[in-house]
Amino acid sequence: MNDIDAGWEQRSVALWASIDAHGEEEFFALVDELVADLPADSGLALFERAAARDSFGHSDLAVPLYEQALKAGLPGERRRRAVVQMSSSLRNMGFAERGVQLLTAERALGSDHLDDAVAATLALCLADSGREREAVSVAVAALAPHLPRYQRSMANYARLLIEPDDEN
């Protein structure tokens, strides 16, 4: 990513690690100060501003910033994080089905260390969309590989929650 260097990234990590030491207005100002080093239309700057608002419960302010960040371009992990975080915010705002659409498309793009975050958020969006069996299926399927035993059984149970029962 051309927008940042290692020093900027370290400052960002340190700022986010200190979030609980700041009130929301102070934290917003600190994030705005941090991203002032980036171009105004930078996807990264928009993402950081969105995440700050989101972290203090302002989904309505975060979603438009996430949308702008994704449109401006967010490569790699931050792009995927923006999709997860925006979907969660959409769910909080009553637009869970849109979150389902975004996260379903995201799952089709590939796999990485954020897969469980995608699955967990998708399960919440599905549940809020009235699709509880699918939500449980997604959650159990995501959990199964982490179990010390029963991985195969749990993966099968997750699949059976959403497949039609052929015995009836």
Protein Blocks (a to p, Z undefined) as FASTA:
>chain_A
ZZbcfklmmmmmmmmmmmmmpcfklmmmmmmmmmmmpcfklmklmmmmmmmmmmnopaml
mmmmmmmmmmnopghjllmmmmmmmmmmmmmnopammmmmmmmmmmmnoccfklmmmmmm
mmmmmmmnopamlmmmmmmmmmmmmpmghklmmmmmmmmmmpccfkZZ
